[in-house]
Amino acid sequence: MLQIALSQLKMHAGRFVAIVLAVLLAVGFLSATLMVNASTTASLVASVGQDYARADLVVSPPAEGAHLSEADAAAVARTSGVAESYAEQQLQIQAKVGETTIGGLIRNLPPSERLEPVALTSGSWPTKTGQVAVDAKTAAARALTIGSSLELLPSGASSSAHEATATVTGIMAASTDPQQSWAAQFAAPADTLSSLAGGQAVYSSITVAIAPGADGATVASALDAAVHQAPGSVMTPSQKTVATIKSFTGGSDRLTIILLAFAAVALLVAGLVVANTFSVLIAQRTRELALLRCIGASRRQIRASVVVEAVVTGLVASVLGVAVAVGVVALVVALLAQNPRYQYATLAVPASSIALGLAVGTLLTVLAALLPARAATRVSPLAALRPSDEPSLRRVAGRVRLATGVVLAALGAVGLGIGAAKGNLLLAIPAGAVSFIGIVLAAALFVPRLVAAAGLLAAPAGVPARMAAVNAVRNPRRTTATASALVIGVTLVTMMMTGAATAQTALSSSLDRHFPVDMAVNGTGGVPFTAQQLADVRALSGVEASAVLTPVGSVQTHSTPRAAYAPVYAISASDAAAVIQSPADRPAPGGIVLPRGATATPPAVSPGPGASGSVDPRSASLAGTAGTATDLPALVLPGTLQARPGQLPQQVWIAVDPKLDGSAVATLRTQVAQALGVQESEVSGAAIEKATFTQVIDTLLLVVTGLLAVAVLIALIGVANTLSLSVLERTRENSLLRALGLTRGQLRGMLALEAVLVAGVAAVIGTALGILYGWLGAQSALGTFATVTAVIPWAQVVAVIVVAAAAGLGASVLPARRAARLSPVAGLAIE
């Protein structure tokens, strides 16, 4: 039987294309997920490990957020077996280059280049106070060269911290460490950092070079004792790198887990498709299998031959899937590595990703083929000449499955409802999964009926349409399995679309309540914005209006349990109407608008806590009203109170064109910061937060939809194969219809409508479920801090239904073509 099975694979390889495609896609998805995880880790090792690449040992603080002291550094340097040590001090600073201020990190230099983490590309390392090295990326962006001058400004609040003017003496390679690559990177002698810090030096780590001949383990133990740390604080570079990466991820690979969940969906759908496809293959060989039984082949041998075909097919498909995964991940890594920001991108293909892909793909194919193989040998050789349907509703196993599905759907629905009502996402997710599993198990109760009902709509189109409706539900079990595979994919796609649209609306409303304006810019205390700067802002594309707020003091907003203060600004009525979104947040004559939730009355406006000056006597007569925004200073009209310039920074509020998308808002934020001479972090507001959330949600939606498209594609392969089985089983029937006058075009139309009915009904069911799950999911995730109203993206929903139906139509092309090509005489001659 082994020889027969192999000969079948050789002579009829085309019959197995559908299985190969389904398994290839699913296995490729699974293996690519594992390779992405491994490549991400390898890339992080290549980037994070750069700081420790030249060291033999690394001494770390005892806990996250702690530091090492100068005494620790001295103790390490004195330890026997230590040839050289580098206690790294790192400060967050601001660097003023010309008229532009940028955020940066500055570190001290090691005693020699032996422990220097990056290479010098030009110039020389700084050796004395007033000299600095800058990374190549910042140098190129800010036009810095050897000899350029810049100001280093301390970010801390220490009174002993001082600014420093430095000359660039060297250009160094930029660090690829994600903890540093976000900022401009500087290196200078320790004296410069001491001046900027204004206090005793503290160190983030100490790298150690071991003396020749010294034992690493012995030196590590001595270092542990020297700095009085808990065991494990002294690590090798590789151990330190792994520990740092775990601190990024929290010790878990959440992205990998999420991707594996999508891979599981693809594998589930592929299993349904493979099972249906093997039904097609076995139905095509009914006479052959019956003949083998008649000449002495046992049922066990027949089953074994089918299993052999499944093993070989699954293994070949899995090998191709793994190969595709390697190629795709390698291409992505190569493209990323061409970007200077991701030059550390590293390809990793662990053996586990290959072995697991091969094992899962082969096992999936074999398991999916077992039921068709069993069906091929369940009946006698003579009866096997005509395949028979076995509707699941008439079998005990089928009734148990339906009962289980109904119970799971009911229990899951209750849990999902409770989770949505209480805003408990941890309850809603498993409850929703249970309810969906129940619906899929119980699909035989409603899918055939809905397909039949949809067929009634096509009845006026004539006899071919009525025949298509009847044929679509002739085998309810197979129709249900085919539709279920498509329902799974469409439900998840629509759920993400609805959830994303609902979340965007809810978050937008929440942000409007939190931020009173689209953009707000904080100035530097005591330094007003110039008229030219304000004019430059108003001239920017995308700015609809702008307003300058003049500081007039501070007001106590909460008297208990501790006093809380908010700044008070004056803004004209016309400016307030132009930039403030809610009329309730705009000041009125004789009144003061306080932040939402303010409780202190009456409003006593003073210079603020810790500042000299008295309470403005006019504030006692003001009528205080609470605004709708939480992130709102107190507002009055000009002239209401005495202005106190120099006490508080000015603010500029901006109304942004609502038509701007996320990237345009981000660009405008940068332009506003440059025009006003502030850092981008000083520019905040509802428009920026909305753009950020929208960009994140849109990106996630695009990625998730792309991932789920794999499952939908596999399901559509199943539609084509189910139709192939239908065509095969009705060869004589279709030929008789042709003999009675049915044209080839009508036959093709009948089969196309049959596929469209199944795909269309599955798409409608999936979109209905997806809308419900998406809304309840958004309610569960956001209900505790935002008002969630279901938002149905009708254009996207209709597009999903149309695409699914059109794909079903496309899936019918080959089966319909084969059926129409067979002459009526040849078809009637088939027994």
N, C-alpha and C positions, 0 to 999 in steps of 0.2 A: 504493500500500500504506500510505502514511502516513495517508491519509484513513480507510482501513479500520481501522488500529490505533487511531486516535483515536475512531472511532465505537464500537469495542468497549469502550474505556474509559468512554465516555459512557453506553452502553446497559446495560453489565453492571458498573457500578461496585462492586456488592456482592461480586462475585467477588474483588476485589482487597483486601478489608478485611483478610484475614489477613496479606498481605504488608505492608500499611501498618502494622498493629499491630506486627509483628516488627521492621521497620526503624525505626519510630518509637521503640520502647523502646531499641534498641541505639544509635541515633544520639543520642537524648536523654541516655543514659548517658555516651557519649563527650564530647558538647559540655558537659554539666554538669561533668564532671571538669575540663576545660580552664578553664571559667568559675570553678570553685571555686579552682583554682590561681591564676588571675589576681586573683580577689577577695581571696584570702588575702594575696597580695603587696601589693595596693592598700591593704588594711587595715593591714598592717604599716608601709607607707610613711606612712599617715596617723597611726599611733601613734608609731613610732620617730622619724619626721621632725619630730615636734612640738618636740623639743629644739633643732632647728636651723632652724626655720621663719623666724625673724627675722634670721638671720645671712646674710652674703654669702659667707663662707668659714669652713671648720672646719679647725683644726690638730689632727692626731691623733698619738698616740705612735708611735714607729717600729715597734713590734711588739705583738702581743696580749699583755696582761699587763704591759706597760711603762707608764710614766707620764711626764708632762711636769713639769719642775721650775719653781721660782720664777724661775730665770734665764731659762728659756724664755718664761715669761709676760712678764717684763720686756722681753725681746728683741722679742716680738710687739708689745707696746704701743709700742715705739720705731720700728717699721718704718714707712717712708714710705708714705702712702696709707691707713693704718689710722686710722679715726676713733674707734673704741672696740673694746675686746676684753674678753672674759669668760672667765677661767680658772676652770673649774668644778672644785671640790673636793667630793668626796662621801665620806661615812663611813657605815659600818654601825654603828648604835647600838641601845641599848634605851631605851625611854621608860617611866617609871613614872607611871601615871595613877591616883591614889588607891592602891588595893592591887593593881592589875593592872599587870603588866609586859608590854609589847608590843615586837616587833622593828620597827625602822624605819631609814630612810635620811635623812640630813641633808646639805644642800648649802649652799654659800655663795651670797650674792646677787650679781648683776652690778652694775656701777657705776651703771647706770640701767635704766629699764624698756625701753630700746631692745632689749636682748638677753635680757630675761626670757622664759623659755619658756612660762610659764603665766600666766593672768590672776588677779588678786586679786578675790575675790568679795565680801569684806566686811572692814572694819577697815583697817589700814595695814601696810605692810611693816616688819619690824623694822629698827631703825637703830642699836641699841647692844647691848652684851653684856647677857644676861638677857632678851632678847626673842626670840620665835620665831614663825614662821608655820606653820600646819599645813594639810594638805589637807582638803577638804570631806568626803571619804568617811570619814577617820579622825575628824574632828570630830563627825560625826553618830553614828558607832558608839560613841565614847567620851564623848559628851555634853560636848565641849569647846566653849567659847564665848570671845568676846573677854574677856580678863582672867583666864581659867583658868590655873592654875599646874601645872607638871609637872616631873619630874626627868629629865634626860638623862644616861644612863649609858654610858660608853665601852665598846665591845666588845673593843678591843685590849688587849694585855698590857703596854703601855708604862707604866713606873713614873711617868712625868711626866704621864700622862693624868689628868684630873680630872672629877668629876661636875659638872653644871651645873644650877642651878634656873632655869627660864625661864617667862616669862609670855607667853601667846598674845596677839599684837597684830593678827594678820590670819588670815583663812581664804582659802586659795587653791584654785584648781581642781586636781583630782588629775591627775597625769601619766598618760597612756595608754600610755607606754612599757612594754612587757612586762618590761624589766629593773628597773623601779621600782614597777610597779603592785601587786606582791605585798606590799609593805610600807607601813607608815605613812610619810608623806612630810613632812619638815620643811625649813624654810629659815631661815637665821640669818646674822648678820654673820660675817665671816671670823674674828674674835677668838674667837667661841664654838667654831668648829670647831678652831682651834688648841689651845684648852684641852682639848677632847675627844680630839684626836689625840695630843697630848703630844709632838709632833715637828714637823719641817719639813714644810710643806705640799707635797703632790704633786697633780697635776691630771690628770683623765681626758681632757679635751679643752679647747681654747680656741676659742671662737666669735668671729668678727671681723665688724665692720661697716666697710665701705669708705667712705672719704671721698668726698663728691660730686665727680664728674669724674675719679676715679682709675680706671685700667684694671684689671679683675679679674685677668687673666692676669699682668700685671706685678707686682701686689701678691702674688699666689700664689707667683711665683718668688722675690720678695724674702723672703717668709716662710719658704720652704724654706731659703734661705741663712741666714736669721737664727737659726733653731733648729737648724741643722746636721742636718737630717733627710734621709732618702733621698727622691728625687723621688716624688711621689704621696701624701706624708703630709699635704699641704694640698689639700683637696677642696672642691667646692661642696656645699651642703646635700644636694642630690639624690644626688650621688656618695657622700657619707658615709652617707646613709640606705641606699643599695643595698649598700654594703660591710658595714654593720651587719647587714642582713638576711641577707647571705651568711654572716656569722659564725654566725647562728642555725642556718641550714640546712646548713652545711658546703659551700655552693656547689652543692647538688643538691636537687631537689624529690622526695624519696623518697616522700612521700605521693602525689604526682601519678603517679609511676611505678607505685605499687601499684594506684591506682585505674584507671590505663590498662590494667593487666594484667586487671582484672576487666572492663573495657570490651571488651577483646579477646575474652574468653570469651563475652560477650554477642553480639559481632559474629559469632563463629564459629558459635554456635548459631543466630543469625538467618539466616546464610547457608544452613545446612542446611534450615531451615524454608522459606526463600524458594524454594530449589530444589525441594523437595517440593510447595510450593504451586503453582508454575508447572507442575509435572507435572499437578496437578489441573486447572488452567485449560486446558492444552493437550488433556488427555483429554476435557474437556467440549466442546471445539471440533473434535474429530477429523473429523467429517463436513464441517464448514465448511471446514477447511483442505484436506481432500481435494478438495472441490468447487472451491476456488480453484486448486488444482493442475491440475484437469481443464480449466479454462477458460483456462489459459495462464500462471498465476503460476509463477515459477521458485522453486527451493529458496532461492536467495539472497533473494528478495523475502519469502518466508514467514519466514525467519530474521530479516530486517530488521524485519518488522512486530512480531515478538515482542520484539526488542530495543528498539524504540520504546516498546512498552507498559512494558517494564522501566524504561527511562529516565524516562518520565513518572511511573510509580508510585513509583520510588525517589526522585525529586526531590520529589514531593508529600509522601511519608512523611518525608523528611529535613527539609523545611521545618517540618513539624509537630513533629518531634523536637527541632529547635533551638528552636522557640517554647516547647515544654514545658520544655526545659532552662532557658531564660531565666526563665520564670515561677517554676519551683521554686527556682532559686538566688536570684532577687530576693526571694521570700517568706522564705527562710531568713535572708538578710542583713537584711531588715526586722525580723524577729523578734529577731535578735541585737542590732541597734542599739537596741532598746527597753530592753535590759539595760544599766544604767550601766557595768558592767564591760567591755562590748563596744560602747560607743557609737561607737567609731571604725570599726566594720564598714562596709566600702565595697563596693558592687557594681561589678564590672568585667566587661564583655562584649567580649573582644578579637575583632577581625575573624577571627583564625585559628580561633577556636572555631566560628564560623559557617561559614567556608569549608571547614574540614576536615570538619565534620559533614555538610554538603551533598555534598561530594565523596565521602567514604567511603560514605555511605548510598546514593548513586546508583550508584557503582561496584560496591558489594556486590550490589545488586539485579541489575545487568546481568550480572556474572560468574556469579551463581547461576542466572540464566535461560538462560545459553548452552547448557548441556547439554540441558535440556528443549527448547530451540529447535532444537538439532541433531537431537534424537530425533524431532521433529515432521516433519522433512524427510528422514530417512534412508531411509524406505521409499517404495514407489510409491503413487500416489493411491488405488488400489483397496485395497491392503493397509492403508493408513492409516485405512480405515473401522473397523478394530478395532485398538486399541492392543495391543502385544505387550510382554511383560516380557522383559528380557535379564539373567538372573542374572549377577552379576559374576564368580562363580567359573568360568564357562565362557569368559571373555574373557581375552586375554593381559594386558591392563591390570589386570584384577581379580586375576589370579594374582600379578602383580608387587606389587600393593598388599598382598596378604596376606603374601607372603614378606617384604616390607619391614617390615610390622607385627610379625611374629614376631621378626625380628632386633632391631628397636628395643626391643621389650618385654623380650627376654632381656638385651641389653646394659644397658638402663636398670635392670633388676632387680638385676643384679650390682653396678652402681655405687651404687644405693640401699642395698643390703645393706652394702657396705663403708662408706659414709658413716654409716649408723646404728651400725655396730659401733665405729667410731672416733670417733663424735661430731663428724663433719665436715659441718656444715650446707651449706657452700659446694659440696661434692660431692653431697650428697643431693638438693638442690633441682633442679639440672639433670638428674641421673640419674632422679629421680622423674618429671620432665616428659617425658623421652624415653621412659620405660617406659609412661607413660599414653598418649602419642601412638601408640606401637606397639599398645597394647591396642585403642584406638579404630579404628586401621587394620585390625586383624585381627578386628574384632568379627563379621564375616560368618561366621567359623568357628564361633562358639558362640552368638550371639544367637538365630538362627532355631531352633537345636536346643533351647535353653532355653525358648523360647516354646512350642515343640511339646510339650516335656516338661511344662510347666505346664498346657498344655491337657488333658493326660491326667487331671489331677486334677479337671477339670470334666466329664469324660466321663459320669460317673454322672448328671449333671443332665438328660440326654436328648439328642435329636437336635440341637436348636438349639445346645447347648453344644459338641457335637462338631463341628458345622459352623463355629462360631466359632473353634475351635482350628485347623481346617484353613485357614480364610480368613486367619487372622493371619499365617501363614507362606507364603501363596500366592505372594507376591512377596518373596523373601528380601532382595533389595537394598533395597527400600523399607522393609521392616520394620527392617532393620539401621540404616539412616540415621535413621529416626524414633527408635528406641531409643537410638542413640548420642547424639543431641542431649540426651535426658533423662539419660543416664548421666553426661555431662559435668557437668551442674549438680548432680545428686544426689551424685556422688562428691566434689565440692569442698565441698558443704555438710556432708556426713557427716565428711569429713576434718577440717574445722575443729572440729566438735563433739567428735570423738574426741581430736584433738590438744589441745583446750582442757581437756577433762576429765583427760586423762593429765598434762598440764603442771601443772594445779592440784594433783593428788595428789602429783606429784614435788616440786614447790616447797614444798608443805606439809610433807612429810617432811624436806626439806632445812632448812627454817626451824626445825623442831622440834629438829634437831641443832645448829643455830646459836644459837638463843635458848632459855634454860632455862625462861622464864616467858612468860605472855601479854602482860603489860605490866610495864615497869620504869621507875621515875621517879627521876632523879638530883636530889638536893637541892643547896642552896648550901653550900659548904664552911664548916664551923663553925656553921651555923645549923640546928638540928634542926627537924623538922616539929612543929607543935603538936598536942596531943591533939584539939583541935576539927577541925583539918584532916584528921587521920586518920579521925575519926568521920564527917566529911562524905564522904570517899572510900568508906568501907564502906557508907554509906547510898545510894550511887548505884545506880540500876537497871542491871543487867547485871554488877555486881561480885559474884562468888561468894565470894571470900575475898581478904584482903590481909595483908601482913606487912611489918614494919619491920626493916630490916637495920642493925645497929650496926657502925660501922667499928672494926676492931681493929689495922689496920696494913697492910703490904704484904709480899708474898712474891715472891722471885725465881723465875720460872718457866722461864727458859732461860739457861744459863750461857755458851753459845757460839752464834755468833761474838761476840755482844754481849749484855750482860745485859738481861733483860726482866722487868718486874715486873707483878704483878696485885694489886689491892686485896683485902684480906681482911675479910670481914664475918661477924658472928655472927647466926645465925637459929635459932629454937627448932625442935625436932623436929616439933611439931604444925603450926607455920606452914610449914615446909618441905614437909610432906606435903600441905598445902592448896594451895600455889601453884606448887611446882616439878613439872614434868611427868614427868621421868624419875627413878625411885628411885635410879639411879646418881649423880645430881647432888645428892643430899641427904646432909648430913654425918652421921657416926656418932660416938658417944662415943670420945674419944681419937684422932680422925682429922681430917684436913683434905682437902676436895675441891678439886682444882686444875683449871684449865681443860684441856680436851682438848689433848693434845700437849705438856704441860709436861714438862720433862726435868731441871730442877734439883733435886737431892736432897742432903742432907735439907732439908725446908722450913724456912727461917730467916725468921721473921716479924719485921719491923722497922718503924719509922715510915715507911720508904720512901726512895728515893734523894733526896738533897738535904735531908732533914729531920733534925732533931736527935733523939737518943734511941738506945737500944741494942736489940739483938735480944732478943726475949722468950725467956728461957731455957727456958720450957715448950714452945716450938715444936720443940725438937730431938727430943722424944719422940713427936711426932705421927706417925701413919701416913698418909703422903700417897697419895691415889688420884686418878687422872685421871678427870674427868667426861666426859660425852658431848657437852656443848655447848662450842662455841668461844668464844662471847660470854658467858663465865661468870667471875665473880670467884671467888676462893678462899673457901670457906665452912667455918665451924666452928660447933659448938654454943655457946650462951652459957656463960660461965665457963671455957671452955677456955683462952682467952688474955686478957690484960689489955686492956680497952677503952681506946681512945685518942680520945676525943671531940675534935672540932675539927681533927683531922688530915685527915680525909677526909669527904666529904659523906655524909649518910644516903642510903639507898635505900628505896623502897617498891615491893614486888612485888605484883602483882595477878593473880588468876585470874579470867578473863572467861567469861561464859556462852557456851558453844560454839554456841548457837543464834542468836547475833547475826549479822546480815548486815554487809556492808561499811560501809554508811552508818551503822548503829547503832554499830559499833566506832569510826568516825571521830568520831561525836558523843560517845561515852563518853571518847575521848581528850581532846577539848576540855574536857569536864566535869571530868576528873581534873586536867588542867593548871590549870584555874581554882580547883578546890578546894584544891590544894596551892600555888598562887601561883607557878607556874613557866611557862615557855614550852612550847608544844606540842612543840617539837623535843627537849625533855628527856624526853618520854614515848616510849619505844620498846618493842619486844618482838615476839614471834611473831604475836600476834593482829593487830597493826597492819600488819605486813609481809604477812601472809596477806590481810587485807582489801584492801590496796593492790593486790596481785597479782591477787586475785580480781576486783576491780572493773575493772582494766585488761583482763584476759582476757575477762570477761563483756561488757564494752563492745565490744571488738574482735570477739568472736563475734557479737554482735548486729548490728554494722555490716556485717561480712563476709557474714553470712547474708542480710541485707537486700539487699546488692549481688548476691549469687549468685541470689537469688530472681528477679531480672530474667531471668537465663539460663533458669531453670527454667520461668518463665511463658512465655517465647518457645518453649521446647521443647514445652510443652503445646499451644500453638497448632499446632505441627507435628503432634502426635498427632491433633488434630481434622481437619486437612487430609488427612493420610494416610487416615483413615477415610472422608473425603469421596470421595477417589479410588477407594477400594475399593467404596463404595456405587455410584458412577457406573459403574464397569466391570462391576458385577454386577447392573445394573438388571433385565435379562431373567431372570437366574437368581433374584433375589429375588422377582420377580413370579411365576415358575413355582412357587417354594416356597409363595407365598401361595395360588396356585391349587390346590395340592395339600393345603392345609389349615393352613399355618402362619399363626398369628394375628398381628395387628399387634403385640401385646405380646411375642410370642415373637421377632418380627423385631427389635424394639427391644432385647430382652434379648440376642439373638445379637450385635448390633453393639456393645452396651455391653460384653459380655464380651470381645469382640475387642479393644476399646480398653484394658480393664483388664488383659488378658494382656500386651500390649506395655508399658504403663506400669508394671505391677507387676514384671515381669521386669527392666525397666530400673532400677527403684528398688532391687531386691534386688542386682543387679550393682553399682550405684553405691554402695550402703551397704557391701557387702563390700570393694570397692576403697577406699572412704573410710576405713573402720576400719583397714585395713592401712597406707595412706599416713599417716593421722593418728598411728598409733603409731610408725611408723618416723621420721616427721618430728619428733615429740617426743623420741625417742631421739637423733636427730642433734643437736637443739638443746640438750638438757639432759643428755645422757649423761655429759659430762665432769665434772659437779659434782653430780649427783643420781642416785639409783636410779630408773630409769624402768620402771614396770610398766603394761602396757596397761590402760586403764580405758575400758570401753565404756558410754557413756550409753544404756542400753537403751531407756529411755522415749523419748528423743529420736529414736533410730534407728527404733524402731517407728512413731513419729509421722511420720517422713519417709516411710516406706513406705506407711503408711495414707493420708497426704495425697496422695502421688503417685498411688496407685491410685484414690483418690476423685476427684482432678483428671482422671485419664484417663476415669473414668466420666462426669464432667461434660462433658468434651470430646466425648463421643459423643452428647450429647443432640440437638444440631441435625442432624447427619447422619442419626441414627436417625429423627428426626421426619420429615425429608424423605423418607426411604425408605419409612416406614410410611404416609405420606399418599398415595403414588402407588398407584392402583388396579391390581390384577393385569392387567386388560385393557389399560389404557394402557401398562403396563410391557412387556407382551409384544408390543405393536405397534411398539415402538422397535426399529429394526434396528441 
